[in-house]
Amino acid sequence: MNQRKPALSFWQIWNMCFGFLGIQFGFALQNANVSRIFQTLGADVGDIPMLWVAAPLSGLIVQPIIGHYSDRTWTRLGRRRPYFLVGAVLTTLALLFMPNAPTLWVAAGLLWIMDASINVSMEPFRAFVGDQLPTQQRASGYAMQSFFIGLGAVVASALPWILAKLGVSNAAGTSGIPDTVKYAFYAGAVVLFGSVLWTIVSTREYPPDALKAFDIEHPADDIDIDRHVARRSGLVWLFAGILATVLVAVCHVERELYLLTAGITIYGIALLWLASTTSRGMAAQVLTDLFAMPDAMRRLAWVQFFSWFALFAMWIYTTAGVTAVHFGSSDTHSAAYNEGANWVGVLFAAYNGFAAVAAIVIPWMVKRWGLRISHLINVWLGAAGLLSFLLIRDPNWLMLSMVGVGFAWASILSLPYALLSDNLPATKMGVYMGIFNFFIVIPQLLAASVLGMLLHVFFRGQPIYALVLGGISLFIAGLCVLRVREPTNQVAS
């Protein structure tokens, strides 16, 4: 006889989500300061997207693997928590080393390590909510994660600016990296490890047998794919990838596009392998789940695609855009540039702060308008915020732009997961959450491949227009969410 998963108390949900405070602390330090570190170490603005490509690539590779194995893990520490711990240790070490990188390529390598380590912890945290909470509490659980994401990132993003106000030197030292940035990363290492450790020691997990006993509407049956369809799809993707590669070579366009064409080609080869293999190993199972994903995930993929393209454009180009347009300097050693870069940290702190507020408001919005309309409203507020960067000239007024961005950020981190969660089997929650991450990573890879070219061809290389493209992308994401069916049994709480 099936049992129903018991509801958790407010403080139990608080404890299980508290680790996201530290994860986002590290993630926000990365987003707000890595472009600055790259420029300080000699990177050209046009090369920054390719240097950032390590981050989404690591997520593309790491998250499905971690999801697959965490679904099958059971130790004395539990199912997901061993991955929380390993990811926290590795990320802590990366945060300590990043601001001391001696060269540009060392910094790029550390970004890869840091982002991969964050993903080791982050993906199981997403599945953790699905494991622990019944359907009617999942929207609140993901909103609580958004609250901690916003709260942690507020301090992390503004920390160099705060340290400068407290008297810590913001001047470029012998390494070019100001002390404000170094001490911010050191503090981030402490906060990240401590908060993840709190979740590990204050929570418990259901063992596999208990999960199977709960009322699961979507059992994890083995999926049999149509091999002919997989083979045909593989040939189409392979041909498209090869053709696109040839066109990039013949037309002598930006080399970053090879990254995109290579991804298309590799996916085609993977599908051809899936159509012919008899393997039931990790790679075959993940590809099978990807190829035969639930319809809700397929529709939400487009929402995620346009949302994360916009976010990646913002993370890459806000520092370069604001320092050039609103502070009038692209010289990384000038006082104006470093003042502007610190102000970007404050703006990033602000949108995360507004996201924490939005996380409190979102459950009310869902109760009143439903998941789809609430998400549409929020991402359109974000679109307006990014588009306003082109119109506003006083940097202080950019704080108003961050209100819209904050609501969009909180919504992107919660409502798509609430829309999706009812369609996933509990025993495969990890791998499906990892696959869902593909539609976060792919637009980031696309952004890294084409944003530099688009700015060069259409906008004379002015980075502020990357934010305009991001605003348009968020508007499209809002339209796409209307194609997703509203869960009939989703209750905001």
N, C-alpha and C positions, 0 to 999 in steps of 0.2 A: 504493500500500500504506500502510495507516494505521500510524503510529508511536505508541508509548506515551510519555506525558509522564514524564520522569525525576523521580525523587524528589530533594528538596532536602535539604541538610544542616541540622543544628540551627541553625547560625549564619546560614545563608541565610534560614531562616524567621524567625529573630530580627530580622534587618535589615529584612525586608519588613514586619514588624509593628511595628517600633520607633516609627514615626510616630504610632501610636495612643496612645503615652505622652503626647505633646503635645496631641493632639486631645482626649483625655479630661481632661487637665489643664484646658484651657479649658472643657470641658463641665461638669466638676465645680465649677469656680468659679462658673459660671452657675447650676447647680442649687442650690448651697448658699447663695448670696449675693444672687441677684436679688430674691427675695421680700423679703429684708431691705432692699435698696436701695429697692424699691417702697414698703414701709411707712415707711421713713425719709423718703421724699419726699412722704408724705401719703396713700398708698393705704389705703383701708379693706380689712379682711381679706376681706370679701365681694366686693370688686372684683378681687382678685389673680388668680383664674382667668382672667378676661377679658383681663387684661394679659399673662398668660402665653400666650395663644392664638396670638400671633405665632410662637412657636417651632414648634409642630406644623404650622401653616399653611405656614411656609416650607419645612419638610421635604416636605410633600405636593406642593408645586409644584416644588421644586428637584430632588429626588432622581430622579424619573423622567426629567426633562429631561437632567440630567447623565449618568444611566445610558445613555440613548439615544445621546447624542452621544459619550460615551466609548467605547461599542462601535464607533463609526465613526471614531474618531480614530487617526491614526498620524503622529507627528512625530519629530523628532530626539530629543526627550525621551521618546518612547514613547507608550503608549496611555492609561494611567491617571495617570501622574506629572504631566502638565501640570495636571491638575485638583487634585492634591495641592498643587502650588505656588500656584496662584491662590487656592484656599481658605485656605491658611495665611497668605498676605499679608493678605487681607481680615479674617480672624479676629483676627490680631495687632493690626490697627488698631482693631477694635471693642473688644478687651480694654483697650487703652490709654485709650479714650474713656469706656467704660461707668461707672467709678467717679467720673467727673467730670461726670456728667449734671446739668444745673442744674435740671431740672424732671422731673416724673413722666412726661410724654408723650415727652420726649426719651429717657428711660431705656427706655420701651417700644419706641420706634423703634430704639434701639441693640440691644435684645434681638433684634428681628426681623433686623437686619443680621448680628449675631453668629451667630445660629442658622443662618441661611441660608448663611453663609460656612463654618461647621463642616460643614454638609451637603455643600457642594461638594467637600470633601476626604473626608468619611466614606464616602459612597456608593461612590466608586471603590475605597476601601480594602477594602470587603466583596467587590467583584467581583475585586479583585487576587488574593485568596486562591484564588478559583475559577480564575482564569487560570493561576496559577503552579504550583499543587499538584495532583498526581494524587489520585484519589478516596480512597485509603487514608490520605493525609496531611491531608485537609481538616479533620477533627475536631480534630487537633492544631494546625492553623493557626489555626482560630477560637478554640481554647483559649488559644493564645499571644496573640492579640489581647485576650482577656479578661484575661490576666495583666497586660499593659501597661495596659489600662484601669483595673484595680484599683490597680496600682502608681502610676500617674500621679495618680489621683484621691485616693489616701491623702494625699499631701502637699498637693495643691490644696485639698481640703476642710478640712483642719486648719490651713492656712497662716495665716488671721487669728488663730487661737488661739495658734499658735506664735509669731507676731510679737508678740502681746501679752505672752507670757511672756518675750520677749527685750527688752521695754521699749518697744516701739512703742505709741503712744497708741491706746487702744480707745474713747476718748470721742468723742462726736459733735462734729465740728468746725463751722465756719461753714456748710458745705454740708450737714451732717448725716451725711455718710459718714465713718466713722472712718479714720484713716491705715492701720490694719491691713488693711482691705478694699482700699484704694487700692493699697498696695504688693503685696498678693497678686495683684491683677490685672496689675500691671506685670510681676511675675515670671512669671506665666502666659504673657504675650505672648512673652517670651524663650524659655521652655521649649517652647512650641508650635512656634514657627518653627524652632527648632534641631532638634528631633526629626524633624519632617516633612522637613526638608532632609537629614537623615542617611539616611532611607529613599530619598529621590530619588537621592542620589549613590552609594549602596551597593548598589542593585539594578538588575536589567535586566528587560526584558519581551520576551515572544515576539511577533514580528511577526504580522500577520493570517494570512499563508500558513502559518507554522509551527503556529499554533493549529488550522488546518483539517486539518493533516497528522496531528494526534494522534488517538488512539482516542476518538471522540466517540459516545456511545451515543444521544444525543438531538440530531440535527441540527436546525438552525434553519430548518425549512421555513416558507414563507409560510403564514399561517393564513387560511383562508376561513371567515368566521363565517356563521351562519344569520341572514340579515337579518330574517326574520320573527320569530325568537326575540328578536333584539336590539330590534326595534321594540316587541314586546309587553312586554319587560322595561322598556324606557324609559318606556312609558305607565304601568306600575305604579308605578315609582319617582317619576315626575312627579306622578301623582295623590296618592301618599302624602305627598310633600313639600308640595304645596299644601294638602292637608287638615290636615297637622300645623301648618302656618303659621297657618291660620285658627283652629285650636283654641288655639294659644298666644295669639293676639290676643284671642279671645273670653273665654278663661279668665283673662286678665291675669296669667299666671305670669311667671317670671323671663325677662327679655329675652335672656339668654344662649342660651335655647333657639332663638332665631331663627337662630343660627349653625348648629345641627344641622339644622333644617328647610331652610335654604338649601342646605346641602350635599346633602341628599337630592334636592331639586329640580334642582340643577345636574347631578347625576349622571344623572337621568332625561333631561334635555335633551341631555346628551352622548351617551347611548345612542341617542336618536332621530336625532341628527345622524350617528352612526356607521352606522346602518341605511340612511341615504339617500345618504351621500357616496361619491364615487369617488376621493377623495383618498388618496394613500399617503404623506402627510407625517408628520412626527413625532407630531402629536396623534392622527391616525388609527391609527398603528401602536401607540402606547402604549395607547390605548383598546382596540384589538383584542387585544393581549396580556393586558390586564386582564380583558376579558370572557371570553377563552378560556384562562385560566390553567391550569397543570397541577393535577391533582386533589390532589396532595400540598400544593401551596401553598394551595389552597382549604380544606383541613382544618387546616393550620397557622395559617390566618388567625384562627381562633377562639382558638387557644393564645396567639397574639400579642396579640389584642384584650384578653383578660382580664389578661394579664401587664402590659401597658403602661398599662392603666387604673389598676392598682394602683401602678405606679411613679410615674405622674404625680400621683396623689393624695398620695403620700409626698413628692415634691419640692415640691409647692405648700404643703402644710399642716404639715409637720413643724416648721418654725420657729415658726409661730403656735401649734401645739398644745403643743409642749414648753415654750415660754416662758410660756404661760398656765397650764398644769397643773403642770409640774414646777418652774418658777421663780416662778410666781405674779405675772407682770406682762405686760400687753399694751401698756404705754407704751414706745414705741420709743426714747425719750430717757432711760429709766431705766437704772441700773446693772444691775438684775436682768435686764431684757430683753436687754441686750447681752451679759451673761454667758451667758444661755441660748442666744442666737443663736450665740455662739462655740462653745458645747457641741454644738449641732446640727452645726456644721462638723466637730467631732471625731467625732461619730457617723457622719457621712457618710464621713469618712476611714476610720473603722473598717470600715464595710461594704465599702468598696472594698478595704481591706487583706485582709479575709476573702475577698473575691472573688478576689484574686490567689492566695491559698492554695488556694481551691476550684478555680481553673483548673489547678493541678497535680494535684489529686485527681480531677477529672472524667474524664480519659482512663481512669483505673483503674476508675471507676464504670461507664463505658460498656463496657469490656471484660468486666466482671463481670455487669452487669444489662441492657446494651443502652441505646440512646439514649432510648427512650420512658420506661422506668421510672426511669432516672437523672434525667431532667428532671422527672418527677412528684415524686420525692423532694425535689429541690432547691426547686421552687416551693412545695411544702408546708412546707418549712422556712422559707421567706420569709413564708408566710401566718402561721405561728406567731409569727414575729418581729414582724410589724405588729400582730397582735391583742394581743400582750403589752404594747404601749404603754398600753393602757387599764387594765391591772392593776398595772403597776409604778409606784411613786411616787418612789423614789430615782433621780435621773437617772443616777447612776453605773451602776446595774444595767441601764440601757438598752443598755449596751455588749453585753450578752448577746443582746439582741434583734437586734443587728446581725450576729451570726453567721449566723442564718437568712437575713436579708436579703442578706448577701454571697454565700451559696451560690446563692440564687435569681438574683441579678444576674449572676453569672458564667455560670450555665446559660442564662439568657435571651439572653445575648450570644453564645452559641456553639452549643448543641445544636439549636435550630430551624434554623440555617443548615446544620448538618451533615445534618439530616434532609431538607432541601430540595435541597442542592447537586447530588445525583445526578440530579435530575429537570430540570435546566436545561441548555439548549444553551450551549456555551462562547462562541459568537459573539454570544449575547444575554444574557450573564451580567449585564452592567451594568443593562440596562433591567428585567430581572426582579428584580434586587435592589432597584432603585428602586421597582418596583410592590409588592414585599413590604413596603416601608416604609409603604405605605398603611395596613397593619394595625398599624403602630405609631402612625401619626398619627391615624387615625380615633378610637381610644379616648381619645387625649389631647384631641381636640376635644370628644368627648362628656364627658369629665371636666370640661373648662373650661366646658361648657354646663350641666351638671346638678349638679355637686358642691355649688356654693354653694346651690342650691335645696334639695337633699336635706338639707344641714346645717341650713338655716333651718327647713324644714318638720318634720323628724323629730328633730333633735338640738339644738334651741334655739341654733343657730349655733355650737356648740362644735367647733372645728377638729380636736380629737383624734379625733373619730369618723370623719373622712375616712380615717384610718389603719386603722380597723376595717373600713370598706368595702373598702379595699385588700386587707386580709387575706382577706376573703371572695372577692374577685375572683381572687386567686392560687390559692386552693383550687379554684375552678372551672377555672382554666387547667390545673391538674394533671389533672383529669378529662378535659378536651378532648384532651390529648396522647395518650390511649389510643386515639383514633380514627385516629391517623396510623399508616400502615404503616411498620414498621421496614425500612430498606434492607437487602437481602440481601447486598450486596457491600461494606457499610461495615465497615471494620476500624479499630479504635482503634490508634493508634500513639503 
